Amino acid sequence: MISAVLVVKNKGAFQSAIKSFCMEEALTSSLETQNNVGSLISESVSTGVSGNLPKGDIFVDGHVRNLHEGWKPSINKVESAANYGYSLKENQTWVIPYTKVAA
């Protein structure tokens, strides 16, 4: 009965110890299989790491951007933000919509 109470009261400590043990075991087993690293890297390169990245034009919406301390937005940016329905704070500017190219 007393051991059950101790286990319940120290549940967090036991969970932490178990996690540490599991991490140590995983690291040890990964060190034992370090010879596989080269083949994993070459496999990643051959399958194309950038296969999931978008290609072509990416449209970026206009948005508010915070400025560095002491910087102020230009009159043109304040007016442009107002045209889009935004009221800028003193330390903000407006980034106009633009298209960037992803390679």
Biopython code that builds the backbone (N, CA, C, O; Angstrom):
import numpy as np
from Bio.PDB.StructureBuilder import StructureBuilder

atoms = [
    (1, "MET", "N", (0.815, -1.188, 0.000)),
    (1, "MET", "CA", (0.000, 0.000, 0.000)),
    (1, "MET", "C", (0.861, 1.255, 0.000)),
    (1, "MET", "O", (0.600, 2.194, -0.752)),
    (2, "ILE", "N", (1.883, 1.270, 0.840)),
    (2, "ILE", "CA", (2.765, 2.442, 0.927)),
    (2, "ILE", "C", (3.499, 2.652, -0.391)),
    (2, "ILE", "O", (3.676, 3.790, -0.827)),
    (3, "SER", "N", (3.927, 1.568, -1.028)),
    (3, "SER", "CA", (4.644, 1.712, -2.303)),
    (3, "SER", "C", (3.731, 2.272, -3.388)),
    (3, "SER", "O", (4.183, 3.026, -4.249)),
    (4, "ALA", "N", (2.449, 1.910, -3.354)),
    (4, "ALA", "CA", (1.505, 2.447, -4.335)),
    (4, "ALA", "C", (1.338, 3.948, -4.155)),
    (4, "ALA", "O", (1.275, 4.683, -5.140)),
    (5, "VAL", "N", (1.265, 4.414, -2.917)),
    (5, "VAL", "CA", (1.143, 5.843, -2.639)),
    (5, "VAL", "C", (2.393, 6.575, -3.104)),
    (5, "VAL", "O", (2.298, 7.658, -3.682)),
    (6, "LEU", "N", (3.568, 5.993, -2.856)),
    (6, "LEU", "CA", (4.823, 6.621, -3.291)),
    (6, "LEU", "C", (4.891, 6.728, -4.807)),
    (6, "LEU", "O", (5.350, 7.736, -5.345)),
    (7, "VAL", "N", (4.438, 5.695, -5.487)),
    (7, "VAL", "CA", (4.449, 5.712, -6.954)),
    (7, "VAL", "C", (3.522, 6.794, -7.471)),
    (7, "VAL", "O", (3.894, 7.540, -8.376)),
    (8, "VAL", "N", (2.330, 6.895, -6.921)),
    (8, "VAL", "CA", (1.358, 7.898, -7.366)),
    (8, "VAL", "C", (1.870, 9.301, -7.084)),
    (8, "VAL", "O", (1.748, 10.185, -7.932)),
    (9, "LYS", "N", (2.443, 9.517, -5.902)),
    (9, "LYS", "CA", (2.940, 10.845, -5.546)),
    (9, "LYS", "C", (4.130, 11.263, -6.404)),
    (9, "LYS", "O", (4.319, 12.452, -6.660)),
    (10, "ASN", "N", (4.923, 10.312, -6.845)),
    (10, "ASN", "CA", (6.132, 10.613, -7.617)),
    (10, "ASN", "C", (5.979, 10.223, -9.083)),
    (10, "ASN", "O", (6.960, 9.897, -9.750)),
    (11, "LYS", "N", (4.760, 10.257, -9.574)),
    (11, "LYS", "CA", (4.468, 9.859, -10.952)),
    (11, "LYS", "C", (5.326, 10.633, -11.966)),
    (11, "LYS", "O", (5.872, 10.046, -12.900)),
    (12, "GLY", "N", (5.437, 11.940, -11.774)),
    (12, "GLY", "CA", (6.223, 12.765, -12.709)),
    (12, "GLY", "C", (7.681, 12.364, -12.735)),
    (12, "GLY", "O", (8.291, 12.314, -13.803)),
    (13, "ALA", "N", (8.247, 12.077, -11.577)),
    (13, "ALA", "CA", (9.652, 11.672, -11.509)),
    (13, "ALA", "C", (9.862, 10.339, -12.209)),
    (13, "ALA", "O", (10.858, 10.149, -12.907)),
    (14, "PHE", "N", (8.910, 9.402, -12.020)),
    (14, "PHE", "CA", (9.022, 8.109, -12.684)),
    (14, "PHE", "C", (8.913, 8.256, -14.200)),
    (14, "PHE", "O", (9.667, 7.626, -14.942)),
    (15, "GLN", "N", (7.977, 9.087, -14.663)),
    (15, "GLN", "CA", (7.821, 9.303, -16.109)),
    (15, "GLN", "C", (9.077, 9.929, -16.699)),
    (15, "GLN", "O", (9.504, 9.558, -17.792)),
    (16, "SER", "N", (9.664, 10.871, -15.982)),
    (16, "SER", "CA", (10.887, 11.513, -16.454)),
    (16, "SER", "C", (12.028, 10.512, -16.549)),
    (16, "SER", "O", (12.787, 10.519, -17.518)),
    (17, "ALA", "N", (12.150, 9.650, -15.541)),
    (17, "ALA", "CA", (13.215, 8.642, -15.542)),
    (17, "ALA", "C", (13.035, 7.664, -16.688)),
    (17, "ALA", "O", (14.007, 7.263, -17.329)),
    (18, "ILE", "N", (11.783, 7.280, -16.947)),
    (18, "ILE", "CA", (11.509, 6.346, -18.042)),
    (18, "ILE", "C", (11.839, 6.995, -19.378)),
    (18, "ILE", "O", (12.435, 6.351, -20.241)),
    (19, "LYS", "N", (11.461, 8.269, -19.569)),
    (19, "LYS", "CA", (11.781, 8.981, -20.809)),
    (19, "LYS", "C", (13.283, 9.066, -21.010)),
    (19, "LYS", "O", (13.776, 8.841, -22.115)),
    (20, "SER", "N", (14.019, 9.392, -19.943)),
    (20, "SER", "CA", (15.474, 9.489, -20.039)),
    (20, "SER", "C", (16.074, 8.160, -20.450)),
    (20, "SER", "O", (16.969, 8.112, -21.294)),
    (21, "PHE", "N", (15.583, 7.078, -19.855)),
    (21, "PHE", "CA", (16.090, 5.755, -20.183)),
    (21, "PHE", "C", (15.824, 5.424, -21.643)),
    (21, "PHE", "O", (16.699, 4.912, -22.342)),
    (22, "CYS", "N", (14.599, 5.723, -22.105)),
    (22, "CYS", "CA", (14.237, 5.440, -23.500)),
    (22, "CYS", "C", (15.086, 6.254, -24.469)),
    (22, "CYS", "O", (15.512, 5.744, -25.505)),
    (23, "MET", "N", (15.335, 7.529, -24.131)),
    (23, "MET", "CA", (16.165, 8.376, -24.991)),
    (23, "MET", "C", (17.588, 7.828, -25.058)),
    (23, "MET", "O", (18.185, 7.755, -26.132)),
    (24, "GLU", "N", (18.126, 7.444, -23.898)),
    (24, "GLU", "CA", (19.491, 6.911, -23.854)),
    (24, "GLU", "C", (19.587, 5.635, -24.671)),
    (24, "GLU", "O", (20.562, 5.420, -25.391)),
    (25, "GLU", "N", (18.561, 4.780, -24.554)),
    (25, "GLU", "CA", (18.550, 3.535, -25.306)),
    (25, "GLU", "C", (18.485, 3.810, -26.805)),
    (25, "GLU", "O", (19.168, 3.150, -27.589)),
    (26, "ALA", "N", (17.672, 4.777, -27.205)),
    (26, "ALA", "CA", (17.542, 5.119, -28.624)),
    (26, "ALA", "C", (18.847, 5.678, -29.171)),
    (26, "ALA", "O", (19.257, 5.338, -30.281)),
    (27, "LEU", "N", (19.498, 6.533, -28.393)),
    (27, "LEU", "CA", (20.774, 7.095, -28.835)),
    (27, "LEU", "C", (21.836, 6.014, -28.950)),
    (27, "LEU", "O", (22.617, 6.004, -29.900)),
    (28, "THR", "N", (21.866, 5.113, -27.995)),
    (28, "THR", "CA", (22.844, 4.029, -28.025)),
    (28, "THR", "C", (22.632, 3.155, -29.245)),
    (28, "THR", "O", (23.594, 2.793, -29.924)),
    (29, "SER", "N", (21.378, 2.808, -29.535)),
    (29, "SER", "CA", (21.112, 1.960, -30.698)),
    (29, "SER", "C", (21.420, 2.696, -31.995)),
    (29, "SER", "O", (21.840, 2.074, -32.971)),
    (30, "SER", "N", (21.220, 4.000, -32.021)),
    (30, "SER", "CA", (21.538, 4.744, -33.252)),
    (30, "SER", "C", (23.041, 4.821, -33.460)),
    (30, "SER", "O", (23.505, 4.831, -34.600)),
    (31, "LEU", "N", (23.807, 4.875, -32.378)),
    (31, "LEU", "CA", (25.263, 4.878, -32.511)),
    (31, "LEU", "C", (25.764, 3.539, -33.031)),
    (31, "LEU", "O", (26.749, 3.486, -33.767)),
    (32, "GLU", "N", (25.087, 2.456, -32.652)),
    (32, "GLU", "CA", (25.476, 1.131, -33.118)),
    (32, "GLU", "C", (25.219, 0.979, -34.608)),
    (32, "GLU", "O", (25.866, 0.160, -35.261)),
    (33, "THR", "N", (24.282, 1.756, -35.163)),
    (33, "THR", "CA", (23.945, 1.639, -36.583)),
    (33, "THR", "C", (24.452, 2.831, -37.383)),
    (33, "THR", "O", (23.872, 3.177, -38.413)),
    (34, "GLN", "N", (25.535, 3.466, -36.919)),
    (34, "GLN", "CA", (26.028, 4.655, -37.608)),
    (34, "GLN", "C", (26.536, 4.354, -39.013)),
    (34, "GLN", "O", (26.666, 5.280, -39.814)),
    (35, "ASN", "N", (26.822, 3.121, -39.338)),
    (35, "ASN", "CA", (27.279, 2.777, -40.683)),
    (35, "ASN", "C", (26.187, 3.003, -41.722)),
    (35, "ASN", "O", (26.482, 3.094, -42.914)),
    (36, "ASN", "N", (24.936, 3.094, -41.294)),
    (36, "ASN", "CA", (23.821, 3.306, -42.221)),
    (36, "ASN", "C", (23.656, 4.763, -42.623)),
    (36, "ASN", "O", (22.893, 5.058, -43.543)),
    (37, "VAL", "N", (24.348, 5.678, -41.962)),
    (37, "VAL", "CA", (24.148, 7.107, -42.205)),
    (37, "VAL", "C", (24.462, 7.475, -43.646)),
    (37, "VAL", "O", (23.694, 8.200, -44.278)),
    (38, "GLY", "N", (25.570, 6.991, -44.170)),
    (38, "GLY", "CA", (25.948, 7.311, -45.544)),
    (38, "GLY", "C", (24.901, 6.885, -46.547)),
    (38, "GLY", "O", (24.577, 7.632, -47.471)),
    (39, "SER", "N", (24.367, 5.682, -46.370)),
    (39, "SER", "CA", (23.350, 5.207, -47.315)),
    (39, "SER", "C", (22.055, 5.999, -47.181)),
    (39, "SER", "O", (21.366, 6.229, -48.174)),
    (40, "LEU", "N", (21.711, 6.426, -45.937)),
    (40, "LEU", "CA", (20.509, 7.236, -45.757)),
    (40, "LEU", "C", (20.644, 8.591, -46.432)),
    (40, "LEU", "O", (19.692, 9.083, -47.039)),
    (41, "ILE", "N", (21.830, 9.202, -46.329)),
    (41, "ILE", "CA", (22.056, 10.506, -46.962)),
    (41, "ILE", "C", (21.980, 10.380, -48.470)),
    (41, "ILE", "O", (21.316, 11.185, -49.123)),
    (42, "SER", "N", (22.650, 9.381, -49.038)),
    (42, "SER", "CA", (22.626, 9.245, -50.490)),
    (42, "SER", "C", (21.225, 8.918, -50.988)),
    (42, "SER", "O", (20.845, 9.340, -52.081)),
    (43, "GLU", "N", (20.448, 8.169, -50.200)),
    (43, "GLU", "CA", (19.071, 7.867, -50.581)),
    (43, "GLU", "C", (18.225, 9.136, -50.586)),
    (43, "GLU", "O", (17.395, 9.327, -51.475)),
    (44, "SER", "N", (18.434, 10.009, -49.590)),
    (44, "SER", "CA", (17.690, 11.269, -49.525)),
    (44, "SER", "C", (18.015, 12.151, -50.710)),
    (44, "SER", "O", (17.124, 12.777, -51.284)),
    (45, "VAL", "N", (19.278, 12.208, -51.078)),
    (45, "VAL", "CA", (19.700, 13.045, -52.203)),
    (45, "VAL", "C", (19.128, 12.505, -53.503)),
    (45, "VAL", "O", (18.673, 13.272, -54.351)),
    (46, "SER", "N", (19.150, 11.191, -53.663)),
    (46, "SER", "CA", (18.672, 10.622, -54.923)),
    (46, "SER", "C", (17.158, 10.759, -55.078)),
    (46, "SER", "O", (16.666, 10.862, -56.202)),
    (47, "THR", "N", (16.413, 10.762, -53.973)),
    (47, "THR", "CA", (14.962, 10.919, -54.089)),
    (47, "THR", "C", (14.562, 12.372, -54.245)),
    (47, "THR", "O", (13.410, 12.655, -54.573)),
    (48, "GLY", "N", (15.479, 13.302, -54.021)),
    (48, "GLY", "CA", (15.188, 14.717, -54.213)),
    (48, "GLY", "C", (14.588, 15.343, -52.984)),
    (48, "GLY", "O", (13.390, 15.208, -52.737)),
    (49, "VAL", "N", (15.395, 16.020, -52.216)),
    (49, "VAL", "CA", (14.944, 16.656, -50.982)),
    (49, "VAL", "C", (13.925, 17.741, -51.282)),
    (49, "VAL", "O", (12.988, 17.932, -50.507)),
    (50, "SER", "N", (14.085, 18.451, -52.383)),
    (50, "SER", "CA", (13.204, 19.579, -52.693)),
    (50, "SER", "C", (11.985, 19.154, -53.503)),
    (50, "SER", "O", (11.326, 20.005, -54.100)),
    (51, "GLY", "N", (11.674, 17.883, -53.540)),
    (51, "GLY", "CA", (10.552, 17.392, -54.322)),
    (51, "GLY", "C", (9.211, 17.983, -53.934)),
    (51, "GLY", "O", (8.325, 18.108, -54.779)),
    (52, "ASN", "N", (9.042, 18.355, -52.653)),
    (52, "ASN", "CA", (7.756, 18.862, -52.191)),
    (52, "ASN", "C", (7.661, 20.381, -52.221)),
    (52, "ASN", "O", (6.604, 20.929, -51.907)),
    (53, "LEU", "N", (8.716, 21.065, -52.585)),
    (53, "LEU", "CA", (8.699, 22.519, -52.581)),
    (53, "LEU", "C", (7.935, 23.053, -53.791)),
    (53, "LEU", "O", (8.000, 22.470, -54.873)),
    (54, "PRO", "N", (7.210, 24.160, -53.613)),
    (54, "PRO", "CA", (6.468, 24.726, -54.745)),
    (54, "PRO", "C", (7.414, 25.298, -55.796)),
    (54, "PRO", "O", (8.495, 25.796, -55.481)),
    (55, "LYS", "N", (6.989, 25.215, -57.029)),
    (55, "LYS", "CA", (7.781, 25.781, -58.123)),
    (55, "LYS", "C", (6.909, 26.790, -58.857)),
    (55, "LYS", "O", (5.696, 26.614, -58.969)),
    (56, "GLY", "N", (7.545, 27.859, -59.359)),
    (56, "GLY", "CA", (6.795, 28.864, -60.097)),
    (56, "GLY", "C", (6.554, 30.104, -59.265)),
    (56, "GLY", "O", (7.281, 30.378, -58.310)),
    (57, "ASP", "N", (5.532, 30.847, -59.632)),
    (57, "ASP", "CA", (5.229, 32.108, -58.966)),
    (57, "ASP", "C", (4.395, 31.877, -57.702)),
    (57, "ASP", "O", (3.484, 31.049, -57.679)),
    (58, "ILE", "N", (4.731, 32.624, -56.662)),
    (58, "ILE", "CA", (3.984, 32.575, -55.405)),
    (58, "ILE", "C", (3.502, 33.986, -55.114)),
    (58, "ILE", "O", (4.302, 34.917, -55.031)),
    (59, "PHE", "N", (2.172, 34.146, -54.958)),
    (59, "PHE", "CA", (1.613, 35.451, -54.661)),
    (59, "PHE", "C", (1.632, 35.680, -53.157)),
    (59, "PHE", "O", (1.196, 34.826, -52.386)),
    (60, "VAL", "N", (2.140, 36.842, -52.742)),
    (60, "VAL", "CA", (2.182, 37.218, -51.330)),
    (60, "VAL", "C", (1.217, 38.380, -51.134)),
    (60, "VAL", "O", (1.357, 39.431, -51.759)),
    (61, "ASP", "N", (0.235, 38.175, -50.256)),
    (61, "ASP", "CA", (-0.743, 39.231, -49.968)),
    (61, "ASP", "C", (-0.070, 40.415, -49.290)),
    (61, "ASP", "O", (0.970, 40.274, -48.647)),
    (62, "GLY", "N", (-0.687, 41.592, -49.447)),
    (62, "GLY", "CA", (-0.220, 42.757, -48.714)),
    (62, "GLY", "C", (-0.411, 42.514, -47.221)),
    (62, "GLY", "O", (-1.364, 41.852, -46.811)),
    (63, "HIS", "N", (0.492, 43.048, -46.416)),
    (63, "HIS", "CA", (0.397, 42.812, -44.983)),
    (63, "HIS", "C", (1.119, 43.902, -44.196)),
    (63, "HIS", "O", (1.957, 44.633, -44.725)),
    (64, "VAL", "N", (0.765, 43.984, -42.914)),
    (64, "VAL", "CA", (1.399, 44.931, -42.003)),
    (64, "VAL", "C", (2.706, 44.310, -41.516)),
    (64, "VAL", "O", (2.766, 43.113, -41.235)),
    (65, "ARG", "N", (3.743, 45.125, -41.420)),
    (65, "ARG", "CA", (5.038, 44.661, -40.916)),
    (65, "ARG", "C", (5.501, 45.609, -39.825)),
    (65, "ARG", "O", (5.415, 46.828, -39.974)),
    (66, "ASN", "N", (5.992, 45.049, -38.730)),
    (66, "ASN", "CA", (6.535, 45.870, -37.642)),
    (66, "ASN", "C", (7.920, 46.376, -38.015)),
    (66, "ASN", "O", (8.742, 45.642, -38.563)),
    (67, "LEU", "N", (8.159, 47.642, -37.706)),
    (67, "LEU", "CA", (9.444, 48.264, -38.011)),
    (67, "LEU", "C", (10.371, 48.214, -36.799)),
    (67, "LEU", "O", (9.929, 48.017, -35.667)),
    (68, "HIS", "N", (11.658, 48.395, -37.060)),
    (68, "HIS", "CA", (12.635, 48.479, -35.974)),
    (68, "HIS", "C", (12.347, 49.717, -35.132)),
    (68, "HIS", "O", (11.725, 50.675, -35.591)),
    (69, "GLU", "N", (12.810, 49.670, -33.903)),
    (69, "GLU", "CA", (12.596, 50.799, -32.994)),
    (69, "GLU", "C", (13.193, 52.075, -33.597)),
    (69, "GLU", "O", (14.332, 52.088, -34.064)),
    (70, "GLY", "N", (12.402, 53.131, -33.575)),
    (70, "GLY", "CA", (12.848, 54.413, -34.109)),
    (70, "GLY", "C", (12.529, 54.620, -35.581)),
    (70, "GLY", "O", (12.632, 55.744, -36.070)),
    (71, "TRP", "N", (12.147, 53.580, -36.297)),
    (71, "TRP", "CA", (11.806, 53.700, -37.710)),
    (71, "TRP", "C", (10.350, 54.125, -37.840)),
    (71, "TRP", "O", (9.521, 53.816, -36.983)),
    (72, "LYS", "N", (10.051, 54.833, -38.916)),
    (72, "LYS", "CA", (8.694, 55.322, -39.180)),
    (72, "LYS", "C", (8.294, 54.941, -40.607)),
    (72, "LYS", "O", (9.149, 54.867, -41.490)),
    (73, "PRO", "N", (7.005, 54.699, -40.836)),
    (73, "PRO", "CA", (6.562, 54.371, -42.195)),
    (73, "PRO", "C", (6.537, 55.627, -43.069)),
    (73, "PRO", "O", (6.384, 56.742, -42.571)),
    (74, "SER", "N", (6.688, 55.426, -44.369)),
    (74, "SER", "CA", (6.596, 56.561, -45.292)),
    (74, "SER", "C", (5.124, 56.930, -45.470)),
    (74, "SER", "O", (4.229, 56.133, -45.189)),
    (75, "ILE", "N", (4.898, 58.137, -45.934)),
    (75, "ILE", "CA", (3.527, 58.606, -46.199)),
    (75, "ILE", "C", (2.858, 57.696, -47.223)),
    (75, "ILE", "O", (1.678, 57.370, -47.092)),
    (76, "ASN", "N", (3.621, 57.282, -48.254)),
    (76, "ASN", "CA", (3.066, 56.406, -49.294)),
    (76, "ASN", "C", (2.568, 55.090, -48.703)),
    (76, "ASN", "O", (1.511, 54.597, -49.098)),
    (77, "LYS", "N", (3.319, 54.515, -47.760)),
    (77, "LYS", "CA", (2.922, 53.245, -47.148)),
    (77, "LYS", "C", (1.680, 53.421, -46.269)),
    (77, "LYS", "O", (0.808, 52.552, -46.248)),
    (78, "VAL", "N", (1.597, 54.532, -45.549)),
    (78, "VAL", "CA", (0.415, 54.811, -44.713)),
    (78, "VAL", "C", (-0.819, 54.930, -45.602)),
    (78, "VAL", "O", (-1.875, 54.384, -45.283)),
    (79, "GLU", "N", (-0.680, 55.647, -46.721)),
    (79, "GLU", "CA", (-1.799, 55.812, -47.650)),
    (79, "GLU", "C", (-2.178, 54.483, -48.301)),
    (79, "GLU", "O", (-3.359, 54.169, -48.449)),
    (80, "SER", "N", (-1.171, 53.712, -48.685)),
    (80, "SER", "CA", (-1.426, 52.412, -49.311)),
    (80, "SER", "C", (-2.159, 51.480, -48.350)),
    (80, "SER", "O", (-3.095, 50.787, -48.750)),
    (81, "ALA", "N", (-1.737, 51.459, -47.085)),
    (81, "ALA", "CA", (-2.404, 50.627, -46.078)),
    (81, "ALA", "C", (-3.850, 51.070, -45.901)),
    (81, "ALA", "O", (-4.745, 50.234, -45.768)),
    (82, "ALA", "N", (-4.082, 52.371, -45.900)),
    (82, "ALA", "CA", (-5.442, 52.907, -45.748)),
    (82, "ALA", "C", (-6.317, 52.464, -46.925)),
    (82, "ALA", "O", (-7.494, 52.156, -46.743)),
    (83, "ASN", "N", (-5.738, 52.433, -48.134)),
    (83, "ASN", "CA", (-6.490, 51.974, -49.304)),
    (83, "ASN", "C", (-6.943, 50.525, -49.156)),
    (83, "ASN", "O", (-7.973, 50.139, -49.708)),
    (84, "TYR", "N", (-6.179, 49.720, -48.413)),
    (84, "TYR", "CA", (-6.530, 48.321, -48.169)),
    (84, "TYR", "C", (-7.350, 48.154, -46.885)),
    (84, "TYR", "O", (-7.703, 47.035, -46.513)),
    (85, "GLY", "N", (-7.652, 49.275, -46.207)),
    (85, "GLY", "CA", (-8.482, 49.224, -45.015)),
    (85, "GLY", "C", (-7.728, 49.040, -43.711)),
    (85, "GLY", "O", (-8.322, 48.657, -42.703)),
    (86, "TYR", "N", (-6.427, 49.309, -43.715)),
    (86, "TYR", "CA", (-5.615, 49.152, -42.511)),
    (86, "TYR", "C", (-5.177, 50.506, -41.980)),
    (86, "TYR", "O", (-4.839, 51.406, -42.749)),
    (87, "SER", "N", (-5.185, 50.641, -40.676)),
    (87, "SER", "CA", (-4.684, 51.831, -40.005)),
    (87, "SER", "C", (-3.394, 51.431, -39.280)),
    (87, "SER", "O", (-3.420, 50.645, -38.334)),
    (88, "LEU", "N", (-2.278, 51.981, -39.737)),
    (88, "LEU", "CA", (-0.981, 51.577, -39.177)),
    (88, "LEU", "C", (-0.700, 52.254, -37.845)),
    (88, "LEU", "O", (-1.064, 53.409, -37.622)),
    (89, "LYS", "N", (-0.040, 51.504, -36.962)),
    (89, "LYS", "CA", (0.461, 52.097, -35.725)),
    (89, "LYS", "C", (1.763, 52.815, -36.054)),
    (89, "LYS", "O", (2.276, 52.704, -37.167)),
    (90, "GLU", "N", (2.291, 53.546, -35.089)),
    (90, "GLU", "CA", (3.475, 54.365, -35.314)),
    (90, "GLU", "C", (4.696, 53.557, -35.763)),
    (90, "GLU", "O", (5.519, 54.052, -36.534)),
    (91, "ASN", "N", (4.816, 52.305, -35.277)),
    (91, "ASN", "CA", (6.000, 51.501, -35.586)),
    (91, "ASN", "C", (5.724, 50.439, -36.653)),
    (91, "ASN", "O", (6.407, 49.416, -36.693)),
    (92, "GLN", "N", (4.724, 50.670, -37.523)),
    (92, "GLN", "CA", (4.375, 49.687, -38.542)),
    (92, "GLN", "C", (4.451, 50.289, -39.937)),
    (92, "GLN", "O", (4.369, 51.504, -40.117)),
    (93, "THR", "N", (4.609, 49.411, -40.916)),
    (93, "THR", "CA", (4.575, 49.817, -42.316)),
    (93, "THR", "C", (3.703, 48.826, -43.070)),
    (93, "THR", "O", (3.287, 47.803, -42.525)),
    (94, "TRP", "N", (3.439, 49.139, -44.310)),
    (94, "TRP", "CA", (2.619, 48.285, -45.161)),
    (94, "TRP", "C", (3.493, 47.688, -46.253)),
    (94, "TRP", "O", (4.245, 48.395, -46.922)),
    (95, "VAL", "N", (3.382, 46.376, -46.422)),
    (95, "VAL", "CA", (4.078, 45.692, -47.506)),
    (95, "VAL", "C", (3.046, 45.460, -48.600)),
    (95, "VAL", "O", (2.040, 44.782, -48.392)),
    (96, "ILE", "N", (3.314, 46.036, -49.772)),
    (96, "ILE", "CA", (2.346, 45.905, -50.875)),
    (96, "ILE", "C", (2.358, 44.453, -51.383)),
    (96, "ILE", "O", (3.376, 43.768, -51.275)),
    (97, "PRO", "N", (1.242, 43.991, -51.931)),
    (97, "PRO", "CA", (1.201, 42.618, -52.487)),
    (97, "PRO", "C", (2.251, 42.482, -53.580)),
    (97, "PRO", "O", (2.496, 43.414, -54.346)),
    (98, "TYR", "N", (2.866, 41.306, -53.639)),
    (98, "TYR", "CA", (3.879, 41.066, -54.684)),
    (98, "TYR", "C", (3.932, 39.587, -55.018)),
    (98, "TYR", "O", (3.372, 38.752, -54.308)),
    (99, "THR", "N", (4.614, 39.276, -56.109)),
    (99, "THR", "CA", (4.792, 37.893, -56.544)),
    (99, "THR", "C", (6.277, 37.580, -56.467)),
    (99, "THR", "O", (7.119, 38.347, -56.935)),
    (100, "LYS", "N", (6.583, 36.424, -55.858)),
    (100, "LYS", "CA", (7.975, 35.999, -55.831)),
    (100, "LYS", "C", (8.094, 34.685, -56.588)),
    (100, "LYS", "O", (7.121, 33.941, -56.719)),
    (101, "VAL", "N", (9.283, 34.409, -57.078)),
    (101, "VAL", "CA", (9.512, 33.236, -57.895)),
    (101, "VAL", "C", (10.197, 32.178, -57.043)),
    (101, "VAL", "O", (11.233, 32.443, -56.432)),
    (102, "ALA", "N", (9.617, 30.971, -56.999)),
    (102, "ALA", "CA", (10.235, 29.847, -56.314)),
    (102, "ALA", "C", (10.926, 28.976, -57.347)),
    (102, "ALA", "O", (10.333, 28.621, -58.366)),
    (103, "ALA", "N", (12.160, 28.638, -57.087)),
    (103, "ALA", "CA", (12.914, 27.817, -58.043)),
    (103, "ALA", "C", (12.868, 26.365, -57.677)),
    (103, "ALA", "O", (13.449, 25.534, -58.374)),
]
sb = StructureBuilder()
sb.init_structure("model")
sb.init_model(0)
sb.init_chain("A")
sb.init_seg("    ")
for serial, (resi, resn, name, xyz) in enumerate(atoms, 1):
    if name == "N":
        sb.init_residue(resn, " ", resi, " ")
    sb.init_atom(name, np.array(xyz, "f"), 0.0, 1.0, " ", f" {name:<3s}", serial, name[0])
structure = sb.get_structure()
